[in-house]
Each structure stands twice: as C-alpha cells, then as structure tokens.
Amino acid sequence: MPKPKDLHTIAAANGIATDSTFRAVTPPIYLSSTFAFNGYEKSGAYEYTRTANPSRDMLGDTLAKLEGGAGAVVVCSGMAAVDVVLAQTRKGGLVVAPHDCYGGTYRLLEARQRCGQIEVAFVDQGDAAALSAAFARSPALVLIETPSNPLMRVVDIKAIAAQAKRAGARVAVDNTFLSPALQRPISLGADFVIHSTTKYLNGHSDVVGGAVIAADRADAEALAEWVNVVGVTGAPFDSYLTLRGLRTLFPRVERQQTNAGAIARFLDGHKLVGAVHYPGLPSHPGHGIAKTQQAGFGAMLSFELVGGTEAVRAFVEAIEVFTLAESLGGVESLIAHPATMTHAKMGVEARRIAGISDSLLRLSVGLEAEADLLAGLEAGFAAISNQR
Ligand SMILES: *Cc1c(COP(=O)(O)O)cnc(C)c1O
C-alpha cells in the first residue's frame, strides 16, 4: 500500500513520459474506436475501444493506485458505476443501502428491485440496532456513503465492513464526496470503491463519468468483463480530461477544504444560521470518526437558514461568488437548495425522515479567495436582513 506522500506523486505523474512513439510527456489521447491487427489471428494490445482503450486504461490504472485497489473500470457516469457493482450481486440478493443515500442511487436501487434483480433494505447506518437487524437477513452487499449528502453524516467504514465480513456480505463505498485524497475505503475493509468522477476527481465540471475500483484482482476482472458486455465504458476524450483534472486533485482538495473550514466557522454561530453540518466542526456528531478515518474534512457542507423559504429565496438570489447549481467538487463554488433541487423528487415525507428541511442549503466550496467567498455569503445575509 503506497504511503500518503506517494499518492501525491501518483496523481501528478502516473504514466508521464511513457509514450514510446514520440516520447510525449503527457500521455496521448487515443480516440480511435478500433485498432489494427498485426496480421491474421494476431491482435495487438488493443482491439476495440468499448472493450479497452489506452487513454481510459491510463485513468483506470491511476485510480486503482490512488485507492489501493487491484484494478479499476472507468464508466460513463457515477450511476453506471453503482449499477455495475449491483450487477455483481447474485439474483435476488439483499443490498443494504443508507436511507439517506444519493438520490440517483436511491432511484436506481428501487428500479433494480422492481425488476427483481435485487432486494433492497434502506437503513440508517448510524443506528447500530437497525444495522444489526439488516445484517441478520444475510445481505449480499452493503453500500456505504460517508459523509452523506446533504447532511454530512459520517459512519464508521471499518466497523461496518467488519460486520459485513462476518455476515458474508461484500462492501462497496461511494467515495465521491471525499476522493482518495481524503479517504481510502479499501484500506478500511471495502471490496469496491465507487466514484462519480464528475465531482472531485475530474474537478472542473466539464465531464460526467464514473469509476469502480476493486480490492481483488478477480473482482476487477469480472467488472472489466461486465462493463464491456453492457457497453457502459467511458469515452476516451472524457478519460483524458478526467486524468488531466486528476493531476491537481491533492492541491485542489487541500485548498478547497481550507476554504470550507473557514466558511463553516463563519456560519457557525451566525445569527441567521441554525445548524451547520460540517464534519470538521468539533460539535458535529461524526467529528470523531471523521478524524480517524479521513485525512481531512472535505469541502462540502450544509446549513439551516433562519427565516424559512422566503429567506432561502432572498439568500440564493443575492449571494455572490457561489452559483446556484446542482453537482459538486469543481474548482468553482456552488450552492444548492436540496428541497427544490437535488432532493426534490424524494417527496416531502421522505425528506422529513431523512432530516432535509426546506431551510437547508448545501455548499460545494471551490478555489476562490476565502475573503471573496465570505463576502459572497454576506451579500446573501444582507438581503435577508433588508427583507425584514
Ligand atoms: C453525483 C453522485 C453520483 C452520481 O454520479 P453521476 O456522475 O452524476 O452519474 C453518485 N453518488 C454520489 C455520492 C454523487 O454525488
């Protein structure tokens, strides 16, 4: 397992200057859909891009090294990444998923359950009794997302993975919110790591993509075969862009989480703010676990605005620097209102159970100057005060 300092080097330089044709320093992009045979019955290293492609393999190899896995598949979206992991589950197998998982994952799990491929138990994974009850049903797979979206709840990957091993279940961790720069689930016992590479790994909000990293060689091979069978492998151009973005993963995430910490401290105790959900705050219920299993607290946070829907409207319309948009993990700061945006389709009752109020706002903190970010938030608060 590489040491943390080695990971910086992998991100910045894996595959650099390995081009044998022209000694290009940056690995070239291979857009070709097909590759010529060397002769009758003599294929080369590559045949057809759906199956394998050098640009995509370069990204997969880098991701496998960063997560400490045996291999990786690069697919066309984060949702496809979740789906190919579900496909490794025996027919009718039980999948234990967080009750507050990513909305698209929730929808996919329900859809796969409706067509009879899997059974799903949505569980509050922070509730030990609920988790034990789920494990008593001999699940095939446990899906973990930590920190969760948008409330940043943290669960103990190592403890859940150990419990899963005893129950004979595989463990998949969606590591999208932190990236391998801040959390490495395979080192904590996970069999699979899932990424929406759309977010921090690419980091520039210009690619939709996904990846799965497998701890074991046999799982990595099974995944590679499956993504070719169903044809969900990622495009070479997207792979190239994502690897380009990945080069700066560590400095981006380090700076972004410094900004996020400053914003969390600014919001904490502000008279127009209720709760602030950021694992870096000592008052956060997951602070202790986050400190042990994460290398940092990340750049995502959410908070409750005082004053209800009218305050939310005034705030998001007046806020500066932050852009009102879904998604996260890019170099630019975004603000989202989960109740009307990312989590609108969940419905009122499901949002109430998950604890997502109409006053909750989520921030994805970018690389802008801290002073400008704080001033941008101040502009939003001023609009609420003027309203009164
Ligand atoms: C965005 C996201 C996904 C889905 O990824 P896409 O690339 O949008 O398909 C899955 N899980 C988490 C945690 C996400 O944030």
The ligand as an ORCA input file, in Angstrom:
! r2SCAN-3c Opt
* xyz 0 1
  C     -23.169     12.668     -8.330
  C     -23.147     11.455     -7.493
  C     -23.454     10.192     -8.031
  C     -23.898     10.006     -9.455
  O     -22.913     10.350    -10.364
  P     -23.180     10.865    -11.863
  O     -21.810     11.057    -12.387
  O     -23.981     12.121    -11.753
  O     -23.942      9.781    -12.563
  C     -23.370      9.096     -7.195
  N     -23.021      9.219     -5.898
  C     -22.742     10.417     -5.344
  C     -22.368     10.484     -3.906
  C     -22.793     11.569     -6.112
  O     -22.515     12.762     -5.569
*
